[in-house]
Amino acid sequence: MTALTPERVSSTPPLTQPAAPSKGRPRKPSTKVLEVQRSLRTRSSASRSIQNEPSASTTATATSEREGRETNLEEVVSLITNLKETITQQISIIASQNIVIDSFRADLTEIKSEQQSLKNQNAELQKEI
């Protein structure tokens, strides 16, 4: 026979781990990110001023909205294209850096092997003396 015990409700909150501290200084946003942010601010302020002005006709407003969407879509397409190019360039840079790192590792392994050989020769020479 098992005894049933009611669950306890704790009045203290559970312990949570603090967020990991950031390493070094915060990252600076890229030029493209700053351009997008600036573009969005400009568009949002322009749309606010357009919303505050009385429009001459609803067809003119609809036309300007379509033009704004087309411009916005063109900008988004342009930004995506630029981001793809940036990513491709970064992938290429990382690949070349990996090749250099692998080359350095191979050189380091060879140097360590030569160093060990010289240590062995030095030990043999000291025994002869």
N, CA, C and O atoms as CSV, one atom per row, in Angstrom:
chain,resi,resn,atom,element,x,y,z
A,1,MET,N,N,0.845,-1.171,0.000
A,1,MET,CA,C,0.000,0.000,0.000
A,1,MET,C,C,0.894,1.239,0.000
A,1,MET,O,O,1.759,1.385,0.864
A,2,THR,N,N,0.683,2.131,-0.970
A,2,THR,CA,C,1.503,3.328,-1.056
A,2,THR,C,C,0.740,4.506,-0.485
A,2,THR,O,O,-0.472,4.626,-0.665
A,3,ALA,N,N,1.456,5.363,0.199
A,3,ALA,CA,C,0.832,6.534,0.804
A,3,ALA,C,C,0.849,7.671,-0.207
A,3,ALA,O,O,1.871,7.918,-0.847
A,4,LEU,N,N,-0.244,8.346,-0.350
A,4,LEU,CA,C,-0.332,9.486,-1.245
A,4,LEU,C,C,-0.018,10.753,-0.470
A,4,LEU,O,O,-0.587,10.999,0.594
A,5,THR,N,N,0.887,11.549,-1.006
A,5,THR,CA,C,1.213,12.816,-0.353
A,5,THR,C,C,0.905,13.930,-1.327
A,5,THR,O,O,1.225,13.828,-2.511
A,6,PRO,N,N,0.290,14.988,-0.844
A,6,PRO,CA,C,-0.014,16.103,-1.742
A,6,PRO,C,C,1.278,16.807,-2.155
A,6,PRO,O,O,2.244,16.859,-1.395
A,7,GLU,N,N,1.273,17.357,-3.395
A,7,GLU,CA,C,2.459,18.073,-3.864
A,7,GLU,C,C,2.622,19.366,-3.084
A,7,GLU,O,O,1.643,20.041,-2.763
A,8,ARG,N,N,3.854,19.698,-2.787
A,8,ARG,CA,C,4.130,20.940,-2.084
A,8,ARG,C,C,4.279,22.059,-3.091
A,8,ARG,O,O,4.844,21.880,-4.171
A,9,VAL,N,N,3.773,23.189,-2.727
A,9,VAL,CA,C,3.940,24.365,-3.557
A,9,VAL,C,C,4.936,25.269,-2.859
A,9,VAL,O,O,4.696,25.742,-1.749
A,10,SER,N,N,6.027,25.496,-3.505
A,10,SER,CA,C,7.088,26.285,-2.904
A,10,SER,C,C,6.781,27.763,-3.080
A,10,SER,O,O,6.300,28.186,-4.131
A,11,SER,N,N,7.060,28.537,-2.055
A,11,SER,CA,C,6.835,29.977,-2.158
A,11,SER,C,C,8.038,30.691,-2.749
A,11,SER,O,O,7.954,31.864,-3.113
A,12,THR,N,N,9.145,29.993,-2.844
A,12,THR,CA,C,10.330,30.609,-3.440
A,12,THR,C,C,10.426,30.195,-4.900
A,12,THR,O,O,10.136,29.050,-5.249
A,13,PRO,N,N,10.833,31.124,-5.747
A,13,PRO,CA,C,10.930,30.783,-7.166
A,13,PRO,C,C,12.094,29.824,-7.395
A,13,PRO,O,O,13.063,29.825,-6.636
A,14,PRO,N,N,11.996,28.998,-8.452
A,14,PRO,CA,C,13.098,28.070,-8.734
A,14,PRO,C,C,14.351,28.847,-9.132
A,14,PRO,O,O,14.268,29.962,-9.648
A,15,LEU,N,N,15.504,28.245,-8.886
A,15,LEU,CA,C,16.759,28.895,-9.242
A,15,LEU,C,C,16.925,28.878,-10.757
A,15,LEU,O,O,16.721,27.858,-11.414
A,16,THR,N,N,17.289,30.003,-11.273
A,16,THR,CA,C,17.549,30.075,-12.708
A,16,THR,C,C,18.990,30.477,-12.896
A,16,THR,O,O,19.556,31.224,-12.098
A,17,GLN,N,N,19.573,29.974,-13.956
A,17,GLN,CA,C,20.951,30.326,-14.219
A,17,GLN,C,C,20.987,31.656,-14.951
A,17,GLN,O,O,20.189,31.882,-15.861
A,18,PRO,N,N,21.890,32.530,-14.573
A,18,PRO,CA,C,21.970,33.810,-15.267
A,18,PRO,C,C,22.467,33.595,-16.687
A,18,PRO,O,O,23.143,32.611,-16.988
A,19,ALA,N,N,22.117,34.536,-17.547
A,19,ALA,CA,C,22.567,34.450,-18.928
A,19,ALA,C,C,24.079,34.514,-18.963
A,19,ALA,O,O,24.707,35.195,-18.152
A,20,ALA,N,N,24.654,33.796,-19.910
A,20,ALA,CA,C,26.109,33.783,-20.030
A,20,ALA,C,C,26.593,35.184,-20.365
A,20,ALA,O,O,26.010,35.852,-21.220
A,21,PRO,N,N,27.637,35.633,-19.713
A,21,PRO,CA,C,28.133,36.977,-20.006
A,21,PRO,C,C,28.707,37.018,-21.420
A,21,PRO,O,O,29.270,36.042,-21.914
A,22,SER,N,N,28.547,38.165,-22.048
A,22,SER,CA,C,29.079,38.279,-23.404
A,22,SER,C,C,30.591,38.329,-23.334
A,22,SER,O,O,31.163,38.878,-22.392
A,23,LYS,N,N,31.223,37.763,-24.321
A,23,LYS,CA,C,32.672,37.725,-24.360
A,23,LYS,C,C,33.171,38.939,-25.106
A,23,LYS,O,O,32.835,39.137,-26.273
A,24,GLY,N,N,33.961,39.745,-24.452
A,24,GLY,CA,C,34.515,40.927,-25.108
A,24,GLY,C,C,33.481,42.013,-25.270
A,24,GLY,O,O,32.508,42.092,-24.520
A,25,ARG,N,N,33.709,42.841,-26.256
A,25,ARG,CA,C,32.788,43.945,-26.470
A,25,ARG,C,C,31.661,43.522,-27.414
A,25,ARG,O,O,31.816,42.566,-28.173
A,26,PRO,N,N,30.531,44.227,-27.369
A,26,PRO,CA,C,29.411,43.867,-28.241
A,26,PRO,C,C,29.784,44.077,-29.703
A,26,PRO,O,O,30.591,44.943,-30.041
A,27,ARG,N,N,29.178,43.267,-30.556
A,27,ARG,CA,C,29.492,43.345,-31.973
A,27,ARG,C,C,28.879,44.585,-32.593
A,27,ARG,O,O,27.751,44.959,-32.271
A,28,LYS,N,N,29.616,45.211,-33.473
A,28,LYS,CA,C,29.165,46.403,-34.171
A,28,LYS,C,C,28.346,45.952,-35.378
A,28,LYS,O,O,28.786,45.066,-36.111
A,29,PRO,N,N,27.154,46.542,-35.609
A,29,PRO,CA,C,26.359,46.127,-36.761
A,29,PRO,C,C,27.086,46.467,-38.064
A,29,PRO,O,O,27.819,47.452,-38.151
A,30,SER,N,N,26.862,45.624,-39.072
A,30,SER,CA,C,27.531,45.831,-40.354
A,30,SER,C,C,26.945,47.046,-41.063
A,30,SER,O,O,25.885,47.552,-40.692
A,31,THR,N,N,27.646,47.497,-42.078
A,31,THR,CA,C,27.207,48.656,-42.858
A,31,THR,C,C,25.855,48.383,-43.498
A,31,THR,O,O,24.992,49.260,-43.539
A,32,LYS,N,N,25.674,47.168,-43.997
A,32,LYS,CA,C,24.406,46.833,-44.644
A,32,LYS,C,C,23.250,46.877,-43.655
A,32,LYS,O,O,22.162,47.344,-43.990
A,33,VAL,N,N,23.479,46.398,-42.449
A,33,VAL,CA,C,22.432,46.448,-41.424
A,33,VAL,C,C,22.078,47.901,-41.120
A,33,VAL,O,O,20.902,48.245,-41.003
A,34,LEU,N,N,23.087,48.744,-40.994
A,34,LEU,CA,C,22.837,50.158,-40.726
A,34,LEU,C,C,22.079,50.811,-41.879
A,34,LEU,O,O,21.201,51.644,-41.650
A,35,GLU,N,N,22.413,50.438,-43.119
A,35,GLU,CA,C,21.702,50.981,-44.276
A,35,GLU,C,C,20.234,50.579,-44.258
A,35,GLU,O,O,19.356,51.400,-44.523
A,36,VAL,N,N,19.969,49.317,-43.946
A,36,VAL,CA,C,18.585,48.838,-43.893
A,36,VAL,C,C,17.822,49.567,-42.798
A,36,VAL,O,O,16.687,49.994,-43.009
A,37,GLN,N,N,18.438,49.710,-41.633
A,37,GLN,CA,C,17.768,50.409,-40.538
A,37,GLN,C,C,17.468,51.853,-40.925
A,37,GLN,O,O,16.377,52.356,-40.653
A,38,ARG,N,N,18.425,52.516,-41.553
A,38,ARG,CA,C,18.235,53.898,-41.978
A,38,ARG,C,C,17.109,53.978,-43.013
A,38,ARG,O,O,16.272,54.879,-42.965
A,39,SER,N,N,17.101,53.027,-43.942
A,39,SER,CA,C,16.076,53.008,-44.977
A,39,SER,C,C,14.691,52.801,-44.366
A,39,SER,O,O,13.724,53.455,-44.757
A,40,LEU,N,N,14.608,51.883,-43.401
A,40,LEU,CA,C,13.318,51.637,-42.749
A,40,LEU,C,C,12.853,52.863,-41.973
A,40,LEU,O,O,11.665,53.185,-41.990
A,41,ARG,N,N,13.771,53.553,-41.291
A,41,ARG,CA,C,13.380,54.765,-40.564
A,41,ARG,C,C,12.878,55.832,-41.526
A,41,ARG,O,O,11.881,56.502,-41.254
A,42,THR,N,N,13.569,55.987,-42.649
A,42,THR,CA,C,13.168,56.988,-43.627
A,42,THR,C,C,11.788,56.671,-44.167
A,42,THR,O,O,10.940,57.556,-44.278
A,43,ARG,N,N,11.560,55.405,-44.505
A,43,ARG,CA,C,10.261,55.014,-45.039
A,43,ARG,C,C,9.155,55.191,-44.013
A,43,ARG,O,O,8.070,55.668,-44.344
A,44,SER,N,N,9.424,54.806,-42.755
A,44,SER,CA,C,8.375,54.916,-41.745
A,44,SER,C,C,8.044,56.378,-41.462
A,44,SER,O,O,6.879,56.710,-41.243
A,45,SER,N,N,9.049,57.259,-41.463
A,45,SER,CA,C,8.753,58.678,-41.238
A,45,SER,C,C,8.036,59.267,-42.446
A,45,SER,O,O,7.164,60.123,-42.294
A,46,ALA,N,N,8.396,58.815,-43.640
A,46,ALA,CA,C,7.707,59.298,-44.837
A,46,ALA,C,C,6.263,58.821,-44.851
A,46,ALA,O,O,5.360,59.571,-45.223
A,47,SER,N,N,6.044,57.565,-44.443
A,47,SER,CA,C,4.672,57.061,-44.429
A,47,SER,C,C,3.848,57.775,-43.367
A,47,SER,O,O,2.649,57.972,-43.563
A,48,ARG,N,N,4.452,58.168,-42.248
A,48,ARG,CA,C,3.717,58.926,-41.233
A,48,ARG,C,C,3.309,60.288,-41.772
A,48,ARG,O,O,2.182,60.733,-41.554
A,49,SER,N,N,4.217,60.950,-42.472
A,49,SER,CA,C,3.880,62.267,-43.005
A,49,SER,C,C,2.822,62.154,-44.089
A,49,SER,O,O,1.971,63.034,-44.212
A,50,ILE,N,N,2.861,61.083,-44.880
A,50,ILE,CA,C,1.837,60.880,-45.909
A,50,ILE,C,C,0.494,60.598,-45.249
A,50,ILE,O,O,-0.536,61.075,-45.726
A,51,GLN,N,N,0.485,59.841,-44.170
A,51,GLN,CA,C,-0.758,59.530,-43.484
A,51,GLN,C,C,-1.370,60.778,-42.866
A,51,GLN,O,O,-2.594,60.871,-42.782
A,52,ASN,N,N,-0.570,61.733,-42.434
A,52,ASN,CA,C,-1.071,62.938,-41.802
A,52,ASN,C,C,-1.605,63.950,-42.808
A,52,ASN,O,O,-2.422,64.800,-42.454
A,53,GLU,N,N,-1.152,63.869,-44.063
A,53,GLU,CA,C,-1.617,64.805,-45.085
A,53,GLU,C,C,-2.924,64.305,-45.680
A,53,GLU,O,O,-3.079,63.106,-45.914
A,54,PRO,N,N,-3.880,65.223,-45.931
A,54,PRO,CA,C,-5.118,64.798,-46.587
A,54,PRO,C,C,-4.835,64.483,-48.056
A,54,PRO,O,O,-4.099,65.214,-48.719
A,55,SER,N,N,-5.420,63.394,-48.565
A,55,SER,CA,C,-5.167,62.995,-49.944
A,55,SER,C,C,-6.205,63.591,-50.884
A,55,SER,O,O,-7.353,63.813,-50.498
A,56,ALA,N,N,-5.789,63.848,-52.128
A,56,ALA,CA,C,-6.677,64.445,-53.123
A,56,ALA,C,C,-7.715,63.435,-53.570
A,56,ALA,O,O,-8.888,63.780,-53.718
A,57,SER,N,N,-7.310,62.204,-53.787
A,57,SER,CA,C,-8.274,61.182,-54.193
A,57,SER,C,C,-7.792,59.826,-53.732
A,57,SER,O,O,-6.603,59.632,-53.483
A,58,THR,N,N,-8.706,58.899,-53.619
A,58,THR,CA,C,-8.324,57.562,-53.156
A,58,THR,C,C,-7.532,56.821,-54.223
A,58,THR,O,O,-6.696,55.983,-53.884
A,59,THR,N,N,-7.767,57.103,-55.503
A,59,THR,CA,C,-7.000,56.413,-56.551
A,59,THR,C,C,-5.543,56.852,-56.522
A,59,THR,O,O,-4.652,56.037,-56.761
A,60,ALA,N,N,-5.285,58.108,-56.237
A,60,ALA,CA,C,-3.908,58.590,-56.155
A,60,ALA,C,C,-3.203,57.932,-54.972
A,60,ALA,O,O,-2.027,57.577,-55.061
A,61,THR,N,N,-3.919,57.773,-53.877
A,61,THR,CA,C,-3.341,57.131,-52.703
A,61,THR,C,C,-3.040,55.667,-53.007
A,61,THR,O,O,-1.977,55.159,-52.650
A,62,ALA,N,N,-3.981,54.990,-53.666
A,62,ALA,CA,C,-3.777,53.587,-54.003
A,62,ALA,C,C,-2.583,53.429,-54.938
A,62,ALA,O,O,-1.800,52.490,-54.797
A,63,THR,N,N,-2.444,54.348,-55.890
A,63,THR,CA,C,-1.319,54.298,-56.832
A,63,THR,C,C,0.000,54.501,-56.091
A,63,THR,O,O,0.964,53.773,-56.330
A,64,SER,N,N,0.049,55.489,-55.192
A,64,SER,CA,C,1.290,55.739,-54.469
A,64,SER,C,C,1.636,54.570,-53.550
A,64,SER,O,O,2.810,54.255,-53.361
A,65,GLU,N,N,0.606,53.918,-52.973
A,65,GLU,CA,C,0.862,52.751,-52.134
A,65,GLU,C,C,1.459,51.624,-52.952
A,65,GLU,O,O,2.390,50.954,-52.505
A,66,ARG,N,N,0.920,51.406,-54.170
A,66,ARG,CA,C,1.468,50.366,-55.038
A,66,ARG,C,C,2.911,50.671,-55.408
A,66,ARG,O,O,3.761,49.781,-55.418
A,67,GLU,N,N,3.182,51.936,-55.712
A,67,GLU,CA,C,4.543,52.330,-56.064
A,67,GLU,C,C,5.472,52.129,-54.868
A,67,GLU,O,O,6.608,51.681,-55.019
A,68,GLY,N,N,4.981,52.463,-53.696
A,68,GLY,CA,C,5.772,52.271,-52.486
A,68,GLY,C,C,6.069,50.807,-52.250
A,68,GLY,O,O,7.179,50.447,-51.859
A,69,ARG,N,N,5.066,49.950,-52.491
A,69,ARG,CA,C,5.277,48.513,-52.323
A,69,ARG,C,C,6.278,47.992,-53.337
A,69,ARG,O,O,7.137,47.176,-53.005
A,70,GLU,N,N,6.168,48.467,-54.586
A,70,GLU,CA,C,7.094,48.030,-55.628
A,70,GLU,C,C,8.518,48.446,-55.257
A,70,GLU,O,O,9.460,47.664,-55.395
A,71,THR,N,N,8.662,49.686,-54.785
A,71,THR,CA,C,9.984,50.166,-54.375
A,71,THR,C,C,10.488,49.330,-53.205
A,71,THR,O,O,11.647,48.917,-53.175
A,72,ASN,N,N,9.608,49.091,-52.252
A,72,ASN,CA,C,9.978,48.298,-51.088
A,72,ASN,C,C,10.385,46.897,-51.513
A,72,ASN,O,O,11.382,46.366,-51.025
A,73,LEU,N,N,9.623,46.296,-52.419
A,73,LEU,CA,C,9.937,44.965,-52.901
A,73,LEU,C,C,11.272,44.964,-53.643
A,73,LEU,O,O,12.076,44.046,-53.482
A,74,GLU,N,N,11.503,45.992,-54.456
A,74,GLU,CA,C,12.778,46.095,-55.169
A,74,GLU,C,C,13.943,46.207,-54.186
A,74,GLU,O,O,14.988,45.587,-54.381
A,75,GLU,N,N,13.758,46.998,-53.132
A,75,GLU,CA,C,14.805,47.147,-52.126
A,75,GLU,C,C,15.067,45.829,-51.413
A,75,GLU,O,O,16.218,45.472,-51.162
A,76,VAL,N,N,14.002,45.108,-51.087
A,76,VAL,CA,C,14.149,43.824,-50.408
A,76,VAL,C,C,14.895,42.845,-51.310
A,76,VAL,O,O,15.792,42.135,-50.856
A,77,VAL,N,N,14.520,42.812,-52.593
A,77,VAL,CA,C,15.205,41.925,-53.541
A,77,VAL,C,C,16.673,42.300,-53.639
A,77,VAL,O,O,17.542,41.429,-53.655
A,78,SER,N,N,16.951,43.597,-53.704
A,78,SER,CA,C,18.331,44.064,-53.780
A,78,SER,C,C,19.102,43.676,-52.520
A,78,SER,O,O,20.242,43.219,-52.609
A,79,LEU,N,N,18.497,43.853,-51.361
A,79,LEU,CA,C,19.152,43.495,-50.101
A,79,LEU,C,C,19.434,41.989,-50.023
A,79,LEU,O,O,20.498,41.570,-49.568
A,80,ILE,N,N,18.476,41.194,-50.469
A,80,ILE,CA,C,18.663,39.740,-50.451
A,80,ILE,C,C,19.806,39.353,-51.376
A,80,ILE,O,O,20.639,38.518,-51.023
A,81,THR,N,N,19.847,39.958,-52.565
A,81,THR,CA,C,20.928,39.679,-53.507
A,81,THR,C,C,22.276,40.055,-52.905
A,81,THR,O,O,23.240,39.296,-52.999
A,82,ASN,N,N,22.336,41.233,-52.287
A,82,ASN,CA,C,23.586,41.667,-51.652
A,82,ASN,C,C,23.991,40.731,-50.518
A,82,ASN,O,O,25.172,40.418,-50.363
A,83,LEU,N,N,23.025,40.286,-49.730
A,83,LEU,CA,C,23.328,39.368,-48.633
A,83,LEU,C,C,23.841,38.036,-49.162
A,83,LEU,O,O,24.766,37.457,-48.591
A,84,LYS,N,N,23.250,37.545,-50.249
A,84,LYS,CA,C,23.723,36.298,-50.841
A,84,LYS,C,C,25.162,36.444,-51.305
A,84,LYS,O,O,25.975,35.542,-51.099
A,85,GLU,N,N,25.488,37.581,-51.935
A,85,GLU,CA,C,26.855,37.823,-52.385
A,85,GLU,C,C,27.816,37.881,-51.197
A,85,GLU,O,O,28.911,37.322,-51.243
A,86,THR,N,N,27.392,38.559,-50.141
A,86,THR,CA,C,28.230,38.667,-48.941
A,86,THR,C,C,28.473,37.293,-48.331
A,86,THR,O,O,29.597,36.971,-47.944
A,87,ILE,N,N,27.432,36.489,-48.247
A,87,ILE,CA,C,27.563,35.146,-47.685
A,87,ILE,C,C,28.510,34.311,-48.542
A,87,ILE,O,O,29.356,33.593,-48.011
A,88,THR,N,N,28.372,34.402,-49.863
A,88,THR,CA,C,29.258,33.658,-50.764
A,88,THR,C,C,30.708,34.084,-50.567
A,88,THR,O,O,31.604,33.241,-50.522
A,89,GLN,N,N,30.940,35.396,-50.449
A,89,GLN,CA,C,32.297,35.896,-50.228
A,89,GLN,C,C,32.849,35.389,-48.892
A,89,GLN,O,O,34.004,34.970,-48.813
A,90,GLN,N,N,32.030,35.428,-47.857
A,90,GLN,CA,C,32.486,34.982,-46.547
A,90,GLN,C,C,32.786,33.488,-46.540
A,90,GLN,O,O,33.738,33.052,-45.893
A,91,ILE,N,N,31.991,32.706,-47.247
A,91,ILE,CA,C,32.247,31.270,-47.344
A,91,ILE,C,C,33.594,31.032,-48.013
A,91,ILE,O,O,34.367,30.172,-47.590
A,92,SER,N,N,33.866,31.805,-49.063
A,92,SER,CA,C,35.142,31.685,-49.770
A,92,SER,C,C,36.308,32.065,-48.857
A,92,SER,O,O,37.335,31.386,-48.842
A,93,ILE,N,N,36.150,33.135,-48.107
A,93,ILE,CA,C,37.203,33.580,-47.185
A,93,ILE,C,C,37.447,32.526,-46.114
A,93,ILE,O,O,38.595,32.215,-45.797
A,94,ILE,N,N,36.381,31.980,-45.562
A,94,ILE,CA,C,36.512,30.964,-44.517
A,94,ILE,C,C,37.207,29.726,-45.078
A,94,ILE,O,O,38.051,29.133,-44.405
A,95,ALA,N,N,36.863,29.333,-46.297
A,95,ALA,CA,C,37.491,28.159,-46.905
A,95,ALA,C,C,38.992,28.388,-47.084
A,95,ALA,O,O,39.796,27.500,-46.799
A,96,SER,N,N,39.366,29.574,-47.555
A,96,SER,CA,C,40.796,29.844,-47.743
A,96,SER,C,C,41.510,29.910,-46.398
A,96,SER,O,O,42.653,29.466,-46.286
A,97,GLN,N,N,40.856,30.454,-45.377
A,97,GLN,CA,C,41.464,30.490,-44.051
A,97,GLN,C,C,41.647,29.075,-43.494
A,97,GLN,O,O,42.649,28.789,-42.838
A,98,ASN,N,N,40.688,28.202,-43.754
A,98,ASN,CA,C,40.806,26.811,-43.300
A,98,ASN,C,C,41.985,26.118,-43.970
A,98,ASN,O,O,42.680,25.324,-43.337
A,99,ILE,N,N,42.215,26.414,-45.248
A,99,ILE,CA,C,43.356,25.839,-45.966
A,99,ILE,C,C,44.662,26.304,-45.318
A,99,ILE,O,O,45.577,25.507,-45.114
A,100,VAL,N,N,44.743,27.594,-44.998
A,100,VAL,CA,C,45.945,28.134,-44.355
A,100,VAL,C,C,46.147,27.488,-42.985
A,100,VAL,O,O,47.268,27.123,-42.631
A,101,ILE,N,N,45.088,27.348,-42.227
A,101,ILE,CA,C,45.176,26.736,-40.893
A,101,ILE,C,C,45.671,25.296,-41.008
A,101,ILE,O,O,46.537,24.872,-40.243
A,102,ASP,N,N,45.117,24.541,-41.967
A,102,ASP,CA,C,45.560,23.158,-42.154
A,102,ASP,C,C,47.039,23.101,-42.526
A,102,ASP,O,O,47.768,22.221,-42.067
A,103,SER,N,N,47.476,24.042,-43.358
A,103,SER,CA,C,48.883,24.105,-43.746
A,103,SER,C,C,49.766,24.376,-42.524
A,103,SER,O,O,50.808,23.742,-42.356
A,104,PHE,N,N,49.350,25.311,-41.681
A,104,PHE,CA,C,50.100,25.616,-40.466
A,104,PHE,C,C,50.158,24.408,-39.539
A,104,PHE,O,O,51.194,24.144,-38.929
A,105,ARG,N,N,49.068,23.683,-39.431
A,105,ARG,CA,C,49.052,22.491,-38.574
A,105,ARG,C,C,50.050,21.450,-39.084
A,105,ARG,O,O,50.786,20.848,-38.303
A,106,ALA,N,N,50.064,21.249,-40.398
A,106,ALA,CA,C,51.000,20.284,-40.976
A,106,ALA,C,C,52.440,20.730,-40.712
A,106,ALA,O,O,53.289,19.921,-40.340
A,107,ASP,N,N,52.707,22.029,-40.908
A,107,ASP,CA,C,54.050,22.552,-40.652
A,107,ASP,C,C,54.431,22.378,-39.184
A,107,ASP,O,O,55.562,22.004,-38.873
A,108,LEU,N,N,53.497,22.647,-38.293
A,108,LEU,CA,C,53.764,22.522,-36.862
A,108,LEU,C,C,54.075,21.078,-36.495
A,108,LEU,O,O,54.978,20.815,-35.702
A,109,THR,N,N,53.332,20.150,-37.070
A,109,THR,CA,C,53.583,18.726,-36.810
A,109,THR,C,C,54.982,18.347,-37.275
A,109,THR,O,O,55.699,17.630,-36.577
A,110,GLU,N,N,55.371,18.826,-38.451
A,110,GLU,CA,C,56.704,18.533,-38.983
A,110,GLU,C,C,57.794,19.142,-38.090
A,110,GLU,O,O,58.806,18.499,-37.815
A,111,ILE,N,N,57.583,20.363,-37.648
A,111,ILE,CA,C,58.569,21.031,-36.774
A,111,ILE,C,C,58.708,20.292,-35.457
A,111,ILE,O,O,59.821,20.126,-34.958
A,112,LYS,N,N,57.592,19.845,-34.882
A,112,LYS,CA,C,57.649,19.097,-33.623
A,112,LYS,C,C,58.405,17.787,-33.807
A,112,LYS,O,O,59.158,17.372,-32.926
A,113,SER,N,N,58.205,17.140,-34.941
A,113,SER,CA,C,58.911,15.892,-35.219
A,113,SER,C,C,60.415,16.144,-35.324
A,113,SER,O,O,61.215,15.399,-34.758
A,114,GLU,N,N,60.793,17.195,-36.048
A,114,GLU,CA,C,62.211,17.546,-36.163
A,114,GLU,C,C,62.801,17.918,-34.812
A,114,GLU,O,O,63.935,17.556,-34.503
A,115,GLN,N,N,62.030,18.641,-34.011
A,115,GLN,CA,C,62.493,19.036,-32.686
A,115,GLN,C,C,62.756,17.808,-31.820
A,115,GLN,O,O,63.760,17.746,-31.109
A,116,GLN,N,N,61.858,16.838,-31.882
A,116,GLN,CA,C,62.046,15.613,-31.098
A,116,GLN,C,C,63.281,14.863,-31.562
A,116,GLN,O,O,64.027,14.321,-30.746
A,117,SER,N,N,63.500,14.830,-32.868
A,117,SER,CA,C,64.682,14.171,-33.406
A,117,SER,C,C,65.957,14.864,-32.895
A,117,SER,O,O,66.916,14.193,-32.513
A,118,LEU,N,N,65.965,16.179,-32.890
A,118,LEU,CA,C,67.123,16.927,-32.392
A,118,LEU,C,C,67.331,16.701,-30.894
A,118,LEU,O,O,68.469,16.634,-30.431
A,119,LYS,N,N,66.254,16.585,-30.147
A,119,LYS,CA,C,66.372,16.297,-28.715
A,119,LYS,C,C,67.017,14.931,-28.503
A,119,LYS,O,O,67.871,14.760,-27.632
A,120,ASN,N,N,66.595,13.969,-29.309
A,120,ASN,CA,C,67.159,12.623,-29.198
A,120,ASN,C,C,68.649,12.633,-29.536
A,120,ASN,O,O,69.453,12.018,-28.836
A,121,GLN,N,N,69.014,13.333,-30.611
A,121,GLN,CA,C,70.426,13.434,-30.984
A,121,GLN,C,C,71.236,14.122,-29.888
A,121,GLN,O,O,72.352,13.707,-29.576
A,122,ASN,N,N,70.674,15.160,-29.315
A,122,ASN,CA,C,71.349,15.897,-28.242
A,122,ASN,C,C,71.576,14.988,-27.029
A,122,ASN,O,O,72.642,15.019,-26.415
A,123,ALA,N,N,70.574,14.185,-26.692
A,123,ALA,CA,C,70.696,13.261,-25.555
A,123,ALA,C,C,71.791,12.233,-25.830
A,123,ALA,O,O,72.565,11.909,-24.930
A,124,GLU,N,N,71.870,11.716,-27.051
A,124,GLU,CA,C,72.911,10.741,-27.399
A,124,GLU,C,C,74.312,11.365,-27.312
A,124,GLU,O,O,75.255,10.743,-26.825
A,125,LEU,N,N,74.420,12.595,-27.791
A,125,LEU,CA,C,75.716,13.281,-27.747
A,125,LEU,C,C,76.143,13.546,-26.296
A,125,LEU,O,O,77.325,13.443,-25.967
A,126,GLN,N,N,75.199,13.879,-25.452
A,126,GLN,CA,C,75.537,14.131,-24.040
A,126,GLN,C,C,75.978,12.844,-23.361
A,126,GLN,O,O,76.832,12.876,-22.474
A,127,LYS,N,N,75.404,11.703,-23.767
A,127,LYS,CA,C,75.825,10.429,-23.188
A,127,LYS,C,C,77.262,10.109,-23.596
A,127,LYS,O,O,78.019,9.552,-22.801
A,128,GLU,N,N,77.644,10.453,-24.820
A,128,GLU,CA,C,78.994,10.196,-25.302
A,128,GLU,C,C,80.025,11.054,-24.566
A,128,GLU,O,O,81.165,10.632,-24.371
A,129,ILE,N,N,79.627,12.232,-24.168
A,129,ILE,CA,C,80.555,13.155,-23.504
A,129,ILE,C,C,80.769,12.679,-22.125
A,129,ILE,O,O,81.516,13.297,-21.368
